[in-house]
Amino acid sequence: MKYTLIALFGLLLAVSSANAADSKAAGGKGTEASKTLHWAGCGITKKAFMKELAAEYERIYGVHFELEGGGATKGIRRVKERSVEIGGSCRPKISGAPEERFVRMTPVAWDALVVMVNKDNPVSNISLRQVKELYEGKITNWKELGG
């Protein structure tokens, strides 16, 4: 079966509290005495590169990372509640969600996405905005894209 491939790029984000010093003062676990930082986020990110990154960081700087997978949402919201110092997310913050407000997100890497459609699908070209709207459920029918 022949497929049309449309390559896209998604954003991998690291999230951090607005002020790490405040997190430590508020009882966060990333103190100088413990030399441990806690990271929560997407399990795929954890498996793909965080283990190796954390091991190398510890080798160079002597700071250990405790890694906890469980999802992009967990990475953002655990930082917001200050139960971890760093989070990983493969999605942006949800606009208007109070449990994600005031979290600073910094892009650290790009991840590739590939959209495949059946060769008989008459849609031959869509924008990144349209793909985003497909994933968000704003576009629900190929006819909205010219199909």
MOLINHU-V738097 format. One record per backbone hydrogen bond with DSSP energy under -1.0 kcal/mol. NH is the residue of the N-H (numbers start at 1). CO is the residue of the C=O. Records with the same first field share a line. If there is no record, write none. Layout:
NH->CO / CO
//
This chain:
4->117
6->115
8->113
10->111
12->109
13->89
14->106
15->87
16->104
23->19
24->20
25->21
26->22
27->24
28->23
31->29
35->31
37->64
39->66
40->86
41->68
46->42
47->43
48->44
49->45
50->45
51->46
53->49
54->50
55->51
56->52
57->53
58->54
59->55
60->56
61->57
62->58
64->35
66->37
68->39
71->41
75->71
76->72
77->73
78->74
80->76
81->77
82->79
83->78
85->38
86->38
87->15
88->40
89->13
97->94
100->97
103->100
104->16
106->14
108->12
109->12
111->10
113->8
115->6
117->4
119->2
121->118
131->127
132->128
133->129
134->130
135->131
136->132
137->134
138->133
139->133
144->141
145->142
146->143
147->142
//
